[in-house]
Amino acid sequence: MYLTHFKLREAPFSLTPDTRCFFGLRSHVEAINTCMTAAKMGEGLVKVTGEVGTGKTLVCRYLLKTLAKEFTLVYLPNPANNVASLYRMIADELSIDSNTEQEMLLGAIQRAAIEAARQEKPVLILCDEAQALPDDVLEAIRLLGNLETEQRKLIQQILFGQPELDERLRQHNMRQLLQRISFSAELFPMTFVEASAYIDHRLEEQGAEEGLFSLWAKRRIWVASQGIPRIAHQLCHKALLVSFSKGQKKVSGSSVKLAIKDTPMAKQHSSLRAIWG
């Protein structure tokens, strides 16, 4: 592996979202601020959308870490296949007795939410991959938002999904759920300035020497990844491997070119195209 060669503590471009290496991309910060403000105001339902690889799961995990002291958090990383599965997943996260009968789960969830509100740690559900939820589960999510006291919602929810979620919510049968969404945020691809700073940040976090990636190498990565962090991670990792195999101490444009060629999701482009962006 190239860690020793480049004097790195850990692999800087892991595909696993790691909040320890969080870098404040503009749309990420805006989404986090929107979600935190809405949650603290008791606004009920929030939606965060973004293309595959733009960092939805990272934003979700950052919120889980940041809001843990103020809320009773329910994290649903995988979409429920049906309403019964949704209730069971929520019940498990709220430590409701696993022997509770299915038909009694919603009542048990409501009682747990009332108790959480009494302790001033209201329930906040963070649901990832929401675009994959069946219609009846989305409707159940809307109905969970009906649980409330005279003062506030008992359960607040943040839905994270791909742009397909927006398409589904625009359907006529989803209009009631769409009306319940009080705030929305969108994650965008990185600009070149953001991508360059992002790559440098990830490297510096692991002790890399300054200038490990040339400006030209970062430019090629940005164009090939189209600003998508996940693809940029793949390209940076492969470029480090290529440079290591050549015994190089710096990552050059030629190493990045080989990494791009080996990455199916990367946009193949000429040097002229990289100049123009």
N, C-alpha and C positions, 0 to 999 in steps of 0.2 A: 504494500500500500504506500501511498505518497506522503503520508503524514510526517514521517521523520525527514524525508527528503526536503520538504518545504517548511519544516519546523513548525508544524501545526499541532495543537493540542487534541483537537477532534476534527472529524470531517465537517467542513464548513457548509456543505451544500446537501445535507441530508434531506430526503423527501418527507420526513416526518415533521409536522408542524411543531416548533419548539418556541414557547413564549420567552425563554431565556434570551433568545437572539432577536427579539422583536425589534423591528425597524419601522419608524413612523411614516410609512407611505401615506400620502395625503388622504386617499379614499379610505384607507384602513382607519386612520385617526377619526375621520368624519363619521364613519359607521360606528365606531366604538363610542364616540361622544353622543351620537344619536340614541344608541341603545341604552347607555347608562342614564341619560337624561330622562328618556321615556320610562325606564324602569323605576327610577326614583320618584317620578311624578305619578306612578300608578296608572300608566296609559293603556294597559291591557295587551294590545297586540302590535308587534313591530315586525317588519320584513326587511331582510338583507339579501340582496341578490348579487350574483357575479358569475362570470364565465368560469368554466372548469380551470382550476389552477390559480385563480386570482387571490386565494387566501381566506376563503370563508371559514374553514375549520380553524385556522390560526386565530382569526378574530373571535370566533366562538370560544376557543380555549382561553384566550386572553380575558374575555368577559367572565368566564367561570372562575378564573384566578382572582380577578379584581373584585368581583361582587360577592365572594363567598362569605364575607363577614356580615353582610347586610341582608342577604336573601337566603331562603331555603331553595337550593338549586336542584333542578331536575334536568339532567343531560340525556338527550335521546340522539345518539350518534347515527343510528340506523333507522330507516323508515319502518313504521309499523304496517303490517299487511292488512290488518283489519282493526275495528274499533276495540274488540276484546283484547287484542295484543297491545294496543295503545294504552288502555287502562291498566293492564298488568305491568307494563314497563314503567309507567308513572308511579304505580303503587310500590313497586320494588324500590324505586329511587327514594320514595318517601318513607321507606322502612315499615310499610304496612304488612301485617301478618300475611305470609305467603299462603296460608290456608283459607284466607277469605274467599268466599264463593264469588264467582264471576259477577252475578247479578247484584252483589253487595259492594262491588269495588268503587263505583262512582260515589256512593254515599260515604265510603271510607275515605276516599280522596278529598271529598268536601270537608269532612271532619278534620282531617289532617291539615288542610289549608286554613281552616278556622283557627286551629291551635297555633299554626305558624304565624298567622296574623296577630293573634293575641300576644305572642312573644316578640312581636315587631320584627319578624323575619319572614316576610311574605313569600309565597311560592312563586318562583320564576322558572318557567320551562324553556329550555333552549333546544330547538329541534333542527338537526342538520339534515341535509338531503331532502328538504320538504317537497321538492318538485316531484318526488317519486311516491308521495302519499296518495292512496286511492281517494276518490271523492268522498266516500263515507267517513274516512278518517279525518279529512279536512273539515267536514261538517261537524264531527265530534270535537275537533279543536275549537271551532267557533262556539259550540255549546259550552265548552269548559269556560269560555270567557263570560258566560252568563252567571257563573257562580260569583256572588258578590254580597257584601254587607250594604247597609245604607250609605256608608262612607266611601268604600273603595272596592275594587276588584279583588277577589280572593286569589285568583290565579292570573298571572301575567305570562305572556309567551313571546318568544322571538323565533321567527322562522328564517332559516338560512336555506337558500336554494339557488339553482341555476336559473338563467333567464326563462326557461320553460315554465317556471312557477308563475311568472307574470302572465304568460300566455294563458295558463289555466285559470288564473284568477279573473281574467277578462271574459271568461265564458259566462253565459247568462245564469247558469245554475250556481255560480260561485259569487254572485253579486252581494249576497248577505255577508259572506266572509270578507270580501274586498272592502265593504263599508266599515268593517270593524278595525281595519288596519289604520292605526293612528299616525304612525311614522314609518318611512321607508328610507333605506340607504342602498347605495350601489357601489360595488367594488370595480375599479377600472384597471386596465393594464398600466404598467409603469411607463412614464416618460423616459427618455434617455438619461436625463439628469438624475432621475430617481433610480434607474437601473444601475448606473455607474456608482452612485453613493451606496446603494443596497449591496452590491457585490463587495465593495470596499469594507462595508460594515461587517458583513459575514466573515470576511477574512481576518479583519482586525480582532474580532471577538475570539478567534482561535489562535491569535499570536502571530499572524503572518507578517512578513516584512513588507514595507510599503512598496507599491508598484509591482506586486506579483503579477497582476493582470495589466497589460498595456491598455492605454485608452482605446486603441484600435481594436484590441481583442474584445473589450467591453462593448464597443460599438457593434461589432459583428454579432455578439451574443444578444444584444438588445433587438436588433433587426430580426434575427433568426427566431427568437422567442416571442416576437411581437408584443413584448412587454409582459408576458405571462410569467410570474415568479416560478412556478413549478417547472416550466420548460427551461427557464434560465438556470435553475438548479442543476438540471440534467446536463446542460451544455457545459457549465462551469466544472462539474465533477469530471466529465469526460475529457475536457481540455486539460485539467490537472493530470489525469492519467496519461494522456498522450505526451505531455511535457515531461512527466516523470520517466516514461519509457525511453525518451530521447536524451535523458540526462540533463535537461534544461532546468535552470533555476528560475526562469520567468515563463509566463504563459504568453505565447506569441499568437499573432493572427493566423498563422499556418496551423497551429495546434487546434485553434477554435474551428477552423475550416474543416478539419477532419472530424471534430466532434459534431459539427452540424450535419455533415454527410451521414453520420452514423445514427442520427436521431430522427425517426420518422415524423414526429410532430413539429420539427423545426422547419422554418421557412427557408428553403434554399434560395440563395441570392448571390449576385455578383458583387465585386468590390465597389463598383460604381453605385449600385443600389444601396450598399451600406453607407456610402458617403451622404446620399440624399435622405436616407432614413425611410 
